[in-house]
């Protein structure tokens, strides 16, 4: 079976400076890859390229699934007006999934991420860590083939890191996640790829 992601000599330049350079990266079906590196080494830019959001680059980047089959959860996710359940089910609504089915799927992911008790709370009243978990629920409810996560543990307390870590560890999808140089939850072992330095 072909790799899900294949990158060779990827470079992104802005204002005559290279902001991301990845000599090689391959991600196999159902593999978890952890991107590590110091601040400013292009980790988020790499995810943006893989998500199809950053189109100006040189080298080769092949993501062998459609853009609808990949999700990118940014470290500062955008939530819509409305409550948590509305936000978590938004992507499924955009796909035309009937309301009862999309809400059931959204509630399942909210529960897996430990925030089902917030389903009726307004999105604007959430903490940063809660917002991050709602955005993750919204993304994973879509059952993507490729999951791209930018600092998924930022702004989470120890209990939140444990819950989110277990949810991510349970994924069978190909997952690429960015981690600062800090220890990840033990169950999130994966192949590490260093960017920069």
C-alpha positions as CSV (number, residue, x, y, z in Angstrom):
1,X,0.0,0.0,0.0
2,X,1.2,3.5,-0.8
3,X,2.2,6.0,1.9
4,X,-0.6,8.3,2.9
5,X,1.9,11.3,2.9
6,X,5.1,11.6,0.9
7,X,7.3,14.7,1.2
8,X,10.7,15.2,-0.5
9,X,12.8,18.4,-0.1
10,X,9.9,20.5,0.9
11,X,10.7,24.2,1.3
12,X,8.5,27.2,2.1
13,X,10.0,30.6,1.6
14,X,8.6,34.0,2.7
15,X,10.4,37.3,2.2
16,X,13.5,35.6,0.9
17,X,13.8,33.4,4.0
18,X,13.2,29.7,4.3
19,X,10.6,29.2,7.0
20,X,10.2,25.5,6.6
21,X,12.5,22.8,5.2
22,X,11.7,19.1,5.4
23,X,14.1,16.9,3.5
24,X,11.9,13.8,3.7
25,X,8.7,12.6,5.4
26,X,6.6,9.6,4.8
27,X,3.5,8.6,6.8
28,X,2.0,5.2,6.4
29,X,-1.7,4.3,6.8
30,X,-2.7,4.4,10.5
31,X,0.8,5.6,11.6
32,X,1.3,8.3,14.2
33,X,4.2,10.8,13.6
34,X,5.2,13.4,16.1
35,X,6.8,16.5,14.6
36,X,9.3,18.1,17.1
37,X,11.5,21.1,16.9
38,X,12.1,24.5,18.4
39,X,9.8,27.5,17.9
40,X,10.1,29.0,14.5
41,X,11.4,25.9,12.7
42,X,8.3,25.5,10.5
43,X,6.3,22.9,12.2
44,X,2.9,24.7,11.8
45,X,3.8,25.6,8.2
46,X,4.4,21.9,7.5
47,X,1.0,21.1,8.7
48,X,-0.5,23.9,6.7
49,X,1.1,22.4,3.6
50,X,-0.1,18.9,4.4
51,X,-3.6,20.3,5.0
52,X,-3.6,22.0,1.6
53,X,-3.8,25.5,3.1
54,X,-0.2,26.6,2.2
55,X,0.2,26.2,-1.6
56,X,3.4,28.1,-2.2
57,X,6.3,25.7,-1.7
58,X,9.0,23.9,-3.7
59,X,9.8,20.2,-3.6
60,X,7.3,17.4,-3.5
61,X,4.3,17.0,-1.2
62,X,1.8,14.3,-2.0
63,X,-1.1,13.7,0.4
64,X,-2.8,10.7,-1.1
65,X,-6.3,11.5,0.2
66,X,-8.7,14.3,-0.8
67,X,-8.9,17.5,1.2
68,X,-12.3,16.3,2.5
69,X,-10.5,13.3,4.1
70,X,-8.0,15.3,6.1
71,X,-8.6,17.6,9.1
72,X,-6.3,20.3,10.5
73,X,-6.8,21.4,14.1
74,X,-4.9,24.6,14.6
75,X,-3.4,25.6,18.0
76,X,-5.8,28.6,18.1
77,X,-9.0,27.0,16.8
78,X,-11.9,29.1,15.5
79,X,-15.3,28.3,17.0
80,X,-18.6,29.6,15.7
81,X,-21.4,31.4,17.6
82,X,-23.7,29.0,19.2
83,X,-23.3,26.2,21.7
84,X,-20.7,23.5,22.0
85,X,-22.9,20.8,20.4
86,X,-23.6,23.1,17.4
87,X,-19.8,23.6,17.0
88,X,-18.9,19.9,17.4
89,X,-21.5,18.9,14.8
90,X,-20.9,21.7,12.4
91,X,-18.7,19.7,9.9
92,X,-21.2,16.9,9.8
93,X,-24.0,19.4,9.1
94,X,-21.9,20.9,6.2
95,X,-21.8,17.3,4.8
96,X,-25.6,17.0,4.9
97,X,-25.7,14.5,7.7
98,X,-29.2,14.4,9.3
99,X,-29.4,16.3,12.6
100,X,-30.0,13.3,14.9
101,X,-27.1,11.4,13.5
102,X,-24.7,14.3,13.5
103,X,-25.6,15.3,17.1
104,X,-25.2,11.7,18.3
105,X,-21.7,11.5,16.7
106,X,-20.7,14.9,18.1
107,X,-21.9,13.9,21.6
108,X,-19.9,10.7,21.4
109,X,-16.7,12.7,20.6
110,X,-17.5,15.3,23.3
111,X,-17.8,12.5,25.8
112,X,-14.5,10.8,24.6
113,X,-12.8,14.2,25.1
114,X,-14.3,14.7,28.6
115,X,-16.5,17.7,27.7
116,X,-20.0,16.3,27.0
117,X,-21.2,18.2,30.1
118,X,-20.5,21.4,28.1
119,X,-22.8,20.5,25.2
120,X,-25.3,23.4,25.9
121,X,-22.7,26.0,26.9
122,X,-22.1,28.9,24.6
123,X,-18.7,28.6,22.7
124,X,-17.7,32.1,23.7
125,X,-17.8,31.1,27.4
126,X,-15.2,28.4,27.1
127,X,-11.6,28.4,28.3
128,X,-8.8,28.0,25.8
129,X,-8.3,24.3,26.7
130,X,-12.1,23.7,26.3
131,X,-12.2,25.4,22.9
132,X,-9.3,23.2,21.8
133,X,-11.2,20.1,22.8
134,X,-14.4,21.2,21.0
135,X,-12.4,21.9,17.8
136,X,-10.8,18.4,18.1
137,X,-14.3,16.8,18.6
138,X,-15.6,18.7,15.5
139,X,-12.6,17.4,13.5
140,X,-12.7,13.8,14.6
141,X,-16.4,13.5,14.2
142,X,-15.8,13.7,10.5
143,X,-13.9,10.4,10.5
144,X,-11.0,11.7,8.5
145,X,-8.3,9.5,7.0
146,X,-5.5,12.0,8.0
147,X,-5.5,14.0,11.2
148,X,-3.2,17.0,11.6
149,X,-2.9,18.4,15.1
150,X,-1.0,21.6,16.0
151,X,0.0,21.5,19.7
152,X,-3.1,19.5,20.8
153,X,-2.0,19.7,24.5
154,X,-1.4,23.4,24.8
155,X,-3.6,25.1,27.5
156,X,-4.7,21.8,28.9
157,X,-4.3,20.8,32.6
158,X,-2.9,17.5,33.6
159,X,-6.3,15.8,33.5
160,X,-7.1,17.3,30.1
161,X,-3.8,16.1,28.7
162,X,-4.6,12.6,29.9
163,X,-8.1,12.6,28.4
164,X,-7.0,14.1,25.0
165,X,-3.9,11.8,24.9
166,X,-6.1,8.7,25.3
167,X,-8.5,9.9,22.6
168,X,-5.6,10.6,20.2
169,X,-4.0,7.3,21.0
170,X,-7.2,5.5,20.1
171,X,-7.2,6.8,16.6
172,X,-6.8,4.4,13.7
173,X,-6.3,7.3,11.3
174,X,-2.9,8.5,10.1
175,X,-2.0,11.2,12.6
176,X,0.6,13.9,12.4
177,X,1.0,16.0,15.5
178,X,3.2,18.8,16.6
179,X,4.8,18.7,19.9
180,X,7.1,21.3,21.6
181,X,10.1,19.8,23.2
182,X,8.1,18.5,26.2
183,X,7.2,14.9,27.1
184,X,4.1,13.5,25.5
185,X,1.7,11.2,27.4
186,X,3.2,7.7,27.4
187,X,0.4,6.2,25.2
188,X,1.2,8.6,22.4
189,X,4.5,7.0,21.4
190,X,5.0,7.5,17.7
191,X,7.8,8.0,15.3
192,X,9.5,11.3,15.9
193,X,10.5,13.6,13.0
194,X,12.6,16.7,13.8
195,X,12.1,19.9,11.9
196,X,14.9,22.5,11.8
197,X,18.0,22.6,13.9
